[in-house]
């Protein structure tokens, strides 16, 4: 049982770190209507469909949308990709929630150990 519970907690930690890292990366990016830059260096377009055809795919604009959301520009975020603000909100709420879940589980373990000692 303890092994399963430890794996569960590590899964919670991994989810919190990955999604928190994505939100942090979005905050570090400087968005514009066409590109994003990191510390003044322009990030190249990674979408193969957009590079070949010149048209955006359904996922195009998500990085810019996340960056605009991280900087508090909700209207521009919706203009880049309508799904971006919703995904960003879902990602940004996960690290605090996962921290709460981990804390609750650790507190529960501590309480069980104290009861067993009595």
C-alpha positions, 0 to 999 in steps of 0.5 A, a space after each residue: 500500500 505504501 508503494 502505491 501511495 508513494 507512486 501516487 504522490 510522485 505523480 502529483 509532484 510531476 504533474 505540478 512541476 511540468 504544468 507549473 514549468 509551462 506556466 513559468 515559461 509562458 511568463 518568461 516569453 514576450 509575445 507579439 501578434 506574429 512571434 514570441 521572444 525569450 530575452 530578446 531572441 525570437 523563437 522560430 515557428 515550430 508548427 510544420 503545417 504552418 511552415 509548409 503551407 503558411 496557414 495556421 493549424 488548430 493548435 497554432 497560436 497556443 504559445 502566444 496565447 499562453 504568453 499573453 495570458 501570463 502577461 494578463 492580456 486576455 483579449 489578445 490571448 483569445 485572438 491568438 487561439 480561442 482555446 488558449 485562455 481555457 487551457 492556460 487557466 487549467 494549467 495554472 490552477 494545477 500546481 496549487 491544487 496538486 500541492 494541496 493534494 500532496 499536503 493533505 495526503 502527508 498530513 493524513 499519513 502523519 495523523 495515522 502514524 500518531 494514532 498508531 503510536 498511541 
